[in-house]
């Protein structure tokens, strides 16, 4: 019984790619440390963490649920939990409801504005899963969904909205859309056959990679503006230069006729992007406040 329970948990974590939480979570905490120029109280950090876990888990499980038919037809995804029959649909629905409730309750524990915004945030997260069916701009919608992380962190700490945090949100949009376009290049043929939309399908892999590069150039520009707007020092500047170099490396690894290093570019380098940005900016704020 215990072995079966642990196997169920393991399969569930695989289904939602729990390790990919590193893409958005550091941005939530980056949005949280900026208003107070330092780490928020421990209970606030805990509720931010739980809200992010609930939001991402619900969103990923919902995406897997509504995409089950396509995942079962795609050789790359046919072994995922739902198409492979490793998890039941009813279990996944319950998982979505529980994690949605976790987001809402954690938001309630933070402040009134966080609670109010948790409902449209969930709607946006769920809406993304359908966009691949009707628009090639689904990559930007995904970017927008993840861009709520820094804004949510800011609101969780301050209880108010500020236009300043939009700098972070916009660079998240361009960063995420850029790497999601790269990721979609591996499914061009499948998307064409089954009527799914993406930038690579619409414009071809070569042009898609160029558009992805342009989006990441914009990301670097917004990083520079972020540095100046928040009057950060050389520590943050060093981090921004480093992660901009990571973005460039990502594009040097991927060629239109060779996607063999896509996983390295997509998972490894992008995983470091948000973590390094948070670490360098946080260290910068600690030194400035000290």
KOLSE-812088 format. One record per residue (C-alpha): residue number from 1; x, y, z. Coordinates in nm, 2 decimals. Layout:
// residues N
{atom NUM; {X; Y; Z}} ...
//
This chain:
// residues 290
{atom 1; {0.00; 0.00; 0.00}} {atom 2; {0.28; 0.25; 0.10}} {atom 3; {0.48; 0.15; -0.21}} {atom 4; {0.17; 0.21; -0.43}} {atom 5; {0.11; 0.55; -0.27}} {atom 6; {0.47; 0.66; -0.33}} {atom 7; {0.45; 0.54; -0.69}} {atom 8; {0.13; 0.74; -0.73}} {atom 9; {0.30; 1.05; -0.59}} {atom 10; {0.60; 1.00; -0.82}} {atom 11; {0.39; 0.96; -1.13}} {atom 12; {0.19; 1.27; -1.03}} {atom 13; {0.51; 1.48; -0.99}} {atom 14; {0.63; 1.35; -1.33}} {atom 15; {0.30; 1.44; -1.49}} {atom 16; {0.32; 1.80; -1.37}} {atom 17; {0.70; 1.82; -1.43}} {atom 18; {0.73; 1.95; -1.07}} {atom 19; {1.10; 2.02; -1.12}} {atom 20; {1.01; 2.29; -1.38}} {atom 21; {0.87; 2.50; -1.10}} {atom 22; {1.22; 2.66; -1.11}} {atom 23; {1.11; 2.86; -1.42}} {atom 24; {0.85; 3.07; -1.23}} {atom 25; {0.91; 3.04; -0.86}} {atom 26; {1.22; 3.25; -0.84}} {atom 27; {1.03; 3.53; -1.02}} {atom 28; {0.76; 3.52; -0.76}} {atom 29; {1.02; 3.57; -0.49}} {atom 30; {1.20; 3.83; -0.69}} {atom 31; {0.87; 4.02; -0.71}} {atom 32; {0.84; 3.97; -0.33}} {atom 33; {1.18; 4.11; -0.23}} {atom 34; {1.17; 4.42; -0.44}} {atom 35; {0.90; 4.62; -0.25}} {atom 36; {1.07; 4.58; 0.08}} {atom 37; {1.42; 4.56; -0.06}} {atom 38; {1.48; 4.24; 0.13}} {atom 39; {1.33; 3.90; 0.22}} {atom 40; {0.97; 3.92; 0.35}} {atom 41; {0.86; 3.76; 0.68}} {atom 42; {0.88; 3.38; 0.70}} {atom 43; {0.50; 3.32; 0.70}} {atom 44; {0.46; 3.54; 0.39}} {atom 45; {0.73; 3.34; 0.21}} {atom 46; {0.56; 3.02; 0.30}} {atom 47; {0.22; 3.13; 0.16}} {atom 48; {0.38; 3.26; -0.16}} {atom 49; {0.55; 2.92; -0.20}} {atom 50; {0.22; 2.73; -0.14}} {atom 51; {0.03; 2.96; -0.38}} {atom 52; {0.29; 2.90; -0.65}} {atom 53; {0.29; 2.53; -0.60}} {atom 54; {-0.09; 2.53; -0.61}} {atom 55; {-0.11; 2.75; -0.92}} {atom 56; {0.15; 2.56; -1.12}} {atom 57; {0.03; 2.22; -1.02}} {atom 58; {-0.33; 2.29; -1.11}} {atom 59; {-0.23; 2.45; -1.44}} {atom 60; {0.00; 2.17; -1.55}} {atom 61; {-0.25; 1.90; -1.45}} {atom 62; {-0.52; 2.08; -1.63}} {atom 63; {-0.30; 2.11; -1.94}} {atom 64; {-0.23; 1.73; -1.93}} {atom 65; {-0.60; 1.66; -1.88}} {atom 66; {-0.73; 1.86; -2.18}} {atom 67; {-0.44; 1.75; -2.40}} {atom 68; {-0.48; 1.38; -2.33}} {atom 69; {-0.61; 1.30; -2.68}} {atom 70; {-0.32; 1.48; -2.85}} {atom 71; {-0.06; 1.34; -2.61}} {atom 72; {-0.18; 0.99; -2.69}} {atom 73; {-0.13; 1.05; -3.06}} {atom 74; {0.21; 1.21; -3.04}} {atom 75; {0.50; 0.96; -3.01}} {atom 76; {0.70; 1.21; -2.80}} {atom 77; {0.42; 1.23; -2.53}} {atom 78; {0.23; 0.90; -2.56}} {atom 79; {0.40; 0.77; -2.25}} {atom 80; {0.28; 1.05; -2.02}} {atom 81; {0.07; 0.94; -1.73}} {atom 82; {-0.28; 1.00; -1.86}} {atom 83; {-0.24; 0.86; -2.22}} {atom 84; {-0.04; 0.56; -2.08}} {atom 85; {-0.32; 0.49; -1.83}} {atom 86; {-0.10; 0.54; -1.52}} {atom 87; {-0.34; 0.79; -1.37}} {atom 88; {-0.72; 0.81; -1.39}} {atom 89; {-0.89; 1.12; -1.52}} {atom 90; {-1.10; 1.14; -1.19}} {atom 91; {-0.78; 1.15; -0.99}} {atom 92; {-0.64; 1.43; -1.20}} {atom 93; {-0.96; 1.63; -1.18}} {atom 94; {-0.94; 1.60; -0.80}} {atom 95; {-0.58; 1.70; -0.80}} {atom 96; {-0.66; 2.01; -1.00}} {atom 97; {-0.94; 2.11; -0.76}} {atom 98; {-0.72; 2.06; -0.45}} {atom 99; {-0.43; 2.26; -0.59}} {atom 100; {-0.67; 2.54; -0.71}} {atom 101; {-0.81; 2.55; -0.36}} {atom 102; {-0.45; 2.57; -0.23}} {atom 103; {-0.38; 2.87; -0.44}} {atom 104; {-0.70; 3.04; -0.33}} {atom 105; {-0.64; 2.97; 0.04}} {atom 106; {-0.28; 3.08; 0.03}} {atom 107; {-0.38; 3.40; -0.14}} {atom 108; {-0.64; 3.45; 0.13}} {atom 109; {-0.37; 3.42; 0.39}} {atom 110; {-0.17; 3.69; 0.22}} {atom 111; {-0.41; 3.98; 0.16}} {atom 112; {-0.74; 4.08; 0.01}} {atom 113; {-0.60; 4.18; -0.33}} {atom 114; {-0.41; 3.85; -0.37}} {atom 115; {-0.73; 3.66; -0.29}} {atom 116; {-0.94; 3.86; -0.55}} {atom 117; {-0.68; 3.81; -0.82}} {atom 118; {-0.63; 3.44; -0.75}} {atom 119; {-0.96; 3.37; -0.94}} {atom 120; {-0.87; 3.54; -1.27}} {atom 121; {-0.52; 3.41; -1.24}} {atom 122; {-0.66; 3.05; -1.24}} {atom 123; {-0.88; 3.13; -1.54}} {atom 124; {-0.58; 3.26; -1.74}} {atom 125; {-0.37; 2.95; -1.64}} {atom 126; {-0.65; 2.72; -1.76}} {atom 127; {-0.72; 2.92; -2.07}} {atom 128; {-0.37; 2.88; -2.20}} {atom 129; {-0.42; 2.51; -2.25}} {atom 130; {-0.68; 2.58; -2.52}} {atom 131; {-0.49; 2.84; -2.71}} {atom 132; {-0.29; 2.59; -2.92}} {atom 133; {-0.61; 2.50; -3.08}} {atom 134; {-0.68; 2.84; -3.24}} {atom 135; {-0.38; 3.07; -3.24}} {atom 136; {-0.01; 3.07; -3.32}} {atom 137; {0.04; 3.32; -3.04}} {atom 138; {-0.01; 3.06; -2.77}} {atom 139; {0.36; 3.11; -2.68}} {atom 140; {0.29; 3.47; -2.57}} {atom 141; {-0.02; 3.35; -2.38}} {atom 142; {0.21; 3.11; -2.19}} {atom 143; {0.45; 3.39; -2.12}} {atom 144; {0.17; 3.61; -1.99}} {atom 145; {0.05; 3.33; -1.76}} {atom 146; {0.40; 3.29; -1.61}} {atom 147; {0.44; 3.67; -1.60}} {atom 148; {0.18; 3.68; -1.32}} {atom 149; {0.44; 3.53; -1.09}} {atom 150; {0.65; 3.84; -1.02}} {atom 151; {0.33; 4.06; -1.00}} {atom 152; {0.18; 3.81; -0.76}} {atom 153; {0.49; 3.81; -0.54}} {atom 154; {0.49; 4.19; -0.53}} {atom 155; {0.12; 4.21; -0.44}} {atom 156; {0.16; 3.94; -0.18}} {atom 157; {0.41; 4.15; 0.01}} {atom 158; {0.28; 4.51; -0.05}} {atom 159; {-0.10; 4.44; -0.09}} {atom 160; {-0.10; 4.68; -0.38}} {atom 161; {-0.02; 4.69; -0.75}} {atom 162; {0.27; 4.89; -0.89}} {atom 163; {0.36; 4.96; -1.25}} {atom 164; {0.73; 4.90; -1.16}} {atom 165; {0.67; 4.52; -1.14}} {atom 166; {0.55; 4.52; -1.50}} {atom 167; {0.91; 4.55; -1.61}} {atom 168; {0.97; 4.21; -1.46}} {atom 169; {0.64; 4.07; -1.60}} {atom 170; {0.72; 4.19; -1.95}} {atom 171; {1.06; 4.04; -1.96}} {atom 172; {0.91; 3.71; -1.83}} {atom 173; {0.67; 3.72; -2.13}} {atom 174; {0.95; 3.76; -2.39}} {atom 175; {1.17; 3.51; -2.21}} {atom 176; {0.91; 3.24; -2.19}} {atom 177; {0.76; 3.29; -2.53}} {atom 178; {1.12; 3.28; -2.68}} {atom 179; {1.20; 2.94; -2.52}} {atom 180; {0.86; 2.80; -2.58}} {atom 181; {0.89; 2.87; -2.95}} {atom 182; {1.22; 2.67; -2.94}} {atom 183; {1.04; 2.38; -2.76}} {atom 184; {0.76; 2.38; -3.01}} {atom 185; {1.00; 2.32; -3.30}} {atom 186; {1.01; 1.95; -3.22}} {atom 187; {0.64; 1.91; -3.29}} {atom 188; {0.60; 2.09; -3.62}} {atom 189; {0.50; 1.79; -3.82}} {atom 190; {0.26; 1.66; -3.55}} {atom 191; {0.10; 2.01; -3.52}} {atom 192; {0.05; 2.03; -3.89}} {atom 193; {-0.12; 1.69; -3.91}} {atom 194; {-0.35; 1.74; -3.62}} {atom 195; {-0.44; 2.11; -3.66}} {atom 196; {-0.25; 2.26; -3.37}} {atom 197; {-0.11; 2.61; -3.39}} {atom 198; {0.24; 2.73; -3.32}} {atom 199; {0.50; 2.98; -3.45}} {atom 200; {0.72; 2.70; -3.59}} {atom 201; {0.43; 2.55; -3.77}} {atom 202; {0.32; 2.88; -3.92}} {atom 203; {0.66; 3.02; -4.03}} {atom 204; {0.89; 2.72; -4.03}} {atom 205; {1.16; 2.62; -3.79}} {atom 206; {1.43; 2.86; -3.93}} {atom 207; {1.21; 3.17; -3.90}} {atom 208; {1.07; 3.05; -3.57}} {atom 209; {1.42; 3.03; -3.43}} {atom 210; {1.50; 3.39; -3.55}} {atom 211; {1.18; 3.52; -3.39}} {atom 212; {1.28; 3.34; -3.07}} {atom 213; {1.62; 3.51; -3.08}} {atom 214; {1.45; 3.85; -3.13}} {atom 215; {1.23; 3.78; -2.82}} {atom 216; {1.54; 3.70; -2.62}} {atom 217; {1.71; 4.02; -2.74}} {atom 218; {1.41; 4.20; -2.60}} {atom 219; {1.45; 4.01; -2.28}} {atom 220; {1.81; 4.13; -2.25}} {atom 221; {1.69; 4.49; -2.31}} {atom 222; {1.42; 4.46; -2.04}} {atom 223; {1.68; 4.32; -1.80}} {atom 224; {1.89; 4.63; -1.86}} {atom 225; {1.59; 4.85; -1.80}} {atom 226; {1.51; 4.66; -1.49}} {atom 227; {1.86; 4.71; -1.36}} {atom 228; {1.84; 5.09; -1.41}} {atom 229; {1.48; 5.13; -1.29}} {atom 230; {1.55; 4.97; -0.95}} {atom 231; {1.89; 5.14; -0.92}} {atom 232; {2.08; 4.81; -0.87}} {atom 233; {2.46; 4.78; -0.84}} {atom 234; {2.74; 4.59; -1.00}} {atom 235; {2.63; 4.26; -0.84}} {atom 236; {2.30; 4.25; -1.02}} {atom 237; {2.47; 4.38; -1.34}} {atom 238; {2.71; 4.09; -1.33}} {atom 239; {2.41; 3.85; -1.30}} {atom 240; {2.23; 4.01; -1.58}} {atom 241; {2.54; 3.99; -1.81}} {atom 242; {2.57; 3.62; -1.71}} {atom 243; {2.21; 3.52; -1.78}} {atom 244; {2.21; 3.72; -2.11}} {atom 245; {2.51; 3.51; -2.21}} {atom 246; {2.30; 3.20; -2.12}} {atom 247; {2.03; 3.32; -2.36}} {atom 248; {2.29; 3.36; -2.63}} {atom 249; {2.43; 3.01; -2.56}} {atom 250; {2.08; 2.87; -2.59}} {atom 251; {2.05; 2.99; -2.94}} {atom 252; {2.40; 2.88; -3.04}} {atom 253; {2.31; 2.52; -2.93}} {atom 254; {2.00; 2.50; -3.16}} {atom 255; {2.01; 2.48; -3.53}} {atom 256; {1.72; 2.46; -3.78}} {atom 257; {1.84; 2.12; -3.90}} {atom 258; {1.97; 1.99; -3.56}} {atom 259; {1.74; 2.00; -3.26}} {atom 260; {1.94; 1.73; -3.08}} {atom 261; {2.05; 1.96; -2.80}} {atom 262; {1.71; 2.11; -2.75}} {atom 263; {1.67; 1.96; -2.40}} {atom 264; {1.99; 2.11; -2.28}} {atom 265; {1.89; 2.45; -2.42}} {atom 266; {1.53; 2.43; -2.29}} {atom 267; {1.55; 2.27; -1.95}} {atom 268; {1.91; 2.33; -1.82}} {atom 269; {1.99; 2.68; -1.94}} {atom 270; {1.64; 2.82; -1.88}} {atom 271; {1.63; 2.66; -1.54}} {atom 272; {1.94; 2.86; -1.44}} {atom 273; {1.80; 3.18; -1.59}} {atom 274; {1.54; 3.26; -1.32}} {atom 275; {1.74; 3.12; -1.03}} {atom 276; {2.05; 3.32; -1.12}} {atom 277; {1.85; 3.64; -1.17}} {atom 278; {1.69; 3.60; -0.82}} {atom 279; {2.02; 3.52; -0.65}} {atom 280; {2.22; 3.81; -0.79}} {atom 281; {1.94; 4.07; -0.74}} {atom 282; {1.88; 3.94; -0.39}} {atom 283; {2.25; 3.96; -0.30}} {atom 284; {2.25; 4.31; -0.45}} {atom 285; {1.95; 4.42; -0.23}} {atom 286; {2.11; 4.27; 0.08}} {atom 287; {2.43; 4.47; 0.03}} {atom 288; {2.25; 4.79; -0.06}} {atom 289; {2.03; 4.76; 0.25}} {atom 290; {2.32; 4.67; 0.47}} 
//
